[in-house]
Amino acid sequence: MNHTRIAAEAIRFRISTIRRPLVSSETVDVETLANNAVLSPDPRVAQALRVLAAAWDQAGFDPDEMVKPWKAEHVEHLKGRPELIDAIDMIVRAASGATAAA
């Protein structure tokens, strides 16, 4: 599983929950953010990715779809699970912190 691709889709999902025009995935370099998150030395990023992967698996979703733009059914599942939003927020925080430090 490509952790950077999972992080990118998680970041895209989180951006989609923020009201435009504050931010959009068209104005943010999602790929760089995802790469920075995965390369972060913070062990909570790896834990967040594991939490997402486990929830994805438990929901019966195809693992190959985790690295592609998430479908409505995926998003609805995530929105109903605050611990998954927290995991995604951890990825976003790590990405933002690493990007700001660069």
C-alpha positions as CSV (number, residue, x, y, z in Angstrom):
1,M,0.0,0.0,0.0
2,N,1.3,3.4,-0.9
3,H,1.2,5.5,2.2
4,T,1.8,8.8,0.3
5,R,-1.2,8.1,-1.9
6,I,-3.4,7.2,1.1
7,A,-2.3,10.4,2.8
8,A,-3.0,12.4,-0.4
9,E,-6.6,11.1,-0.6
10,A,-7.1,11.7,3.1
11,I,-5.9,15.3,2.7
12,R,-8.2,15.7,-0.3
13,F,-11.1,14.4,1.7
14,R,-10.4,16.8,4.6
15,I,-10.0,19.8,2.3
16,S,-13.4,18.9,0.8
17,T,-15.0,19.4,4.2
18,I,-13.7,23.0,4.4
19,R,-15.8,25.7,2.9
20,R,-14.6,27.2,-0.3
21,P,-13.0,29.7,-1.1
22,L,-10.9,29.3,2.1
23,V,-9.1,26.3,0.6
24,S,-9.6,23.8,-2.2
25,S,-7.6,20.9,-3.5
26,E,-7.0,22.9,-6.7
27,T,-5.1,25.6,-4.8
28,V,-3.2,23.3,-2.4
29,D,-0.3,21.1,-3.4
30,V,-1.8,17.9,-2.0
31,E,1.0,15.7,-3.3
32,T,3.7,17.7,-1.4
33,L,1.6,17.8,1.7
34,A,1.1,14.0,1.6
35,N,4.7,13.4,1.0
36,N,5.6,15.7,3.9
37,A,3.2,13.9,6.2
38,V,4.5,10.4,5.3
39,L,8.1,11.6,5.8
40,S,7.3,13.3,9.1
41,P,9.2,11.8,12.1
42,D,5.9,11.9,14.1
43,P,4.9,8.3,14.8
44,R,1.3,9.4,15.0
45,V,1.2,9.7,11.2
46,A,1.9,6.0,10.8
47,Q,-0.7,5.2,13.5
48,A,-3.3,7.4,11.7
49,L,-2.7,5.6,8.4
50,R,-3.1,2.3,10.2
51,V,-6.4,3.5,11.8
52,L,-7.7,4.5,8.3
53,A,-6.6,1.3,6.7
54,A,-8.2,-0.8,9.4
55,A,-11.5,1.1,9.2
56,W,-11.4,0.8,5.4
57,D,-10.9,-2.9,5.7
58,Q,-13.6,-3.4,8.4
59,A,-16.1,-1.5,6.2
60,G,-15.4,-4.0,3.4
61,F,-14.1,-1.5,1.0
62,D,-11.7,-2.5,-1.8
63,P,-8.1,-1.7,-0.5
64,D,-7.1,-0.6,-4.0
65,E,-9.7,2.2,-3.9
66,M,-8.0,3.8,-0.8
67,V,-5.3,5.3,-3.1
68,K,-7.8,6.7,-5.6
69,P,-10.3,9.6,-5.1
70,W,-12.7,8.4,-2.5
71,K,-16.3,7.7,-3.5
72,A,-19.4,9.0,-1.8
73,E,-19.8,5.7,0.1
74,H,-16.3,6.0,1.5
75,V,-16.9,9.7,2.5
76,E,-20.2,8.9,4.2
77,H,-18.5,6.1,6.2
78,L,-15.7,8.5,7.3
79,K,-18.0,11.3,8.2
80,G,-19.8,9.2,10.7
81,R,-16.6,8.2,12.6
82,P,-15.0,11.0,14.6
83,E,-11.9,8.8,15.3
84,L,-11.3,8.6,11.6
85,I,-11.6,12.4,11.2
86,D,-9.1,12.7,14.1
87,A,-6.7,10.4,12.3
88,I,-7.0,12.4,9.1
89,D,-6.5,15.6,11.0
90,M,-3.3,14.1,12.4
91,I,-2.1,13.5,8.9
92,V,-3.0,17.1,7.9
93,R,-1.3,18.6,11.0
94,A,1.9,16.6,10.3
95,A,1.8,17.7,6.7
96,S,1.3,21.3,7.5
97,G,4.0,21.3,10.2
98,A,6.5,19.7,7.9
99,T,5.7,22.0,5.1
100,A,5.9,25.1,7.3
101,A,9.3,24.0,8.6
102,A,10.7,23.5,5.0
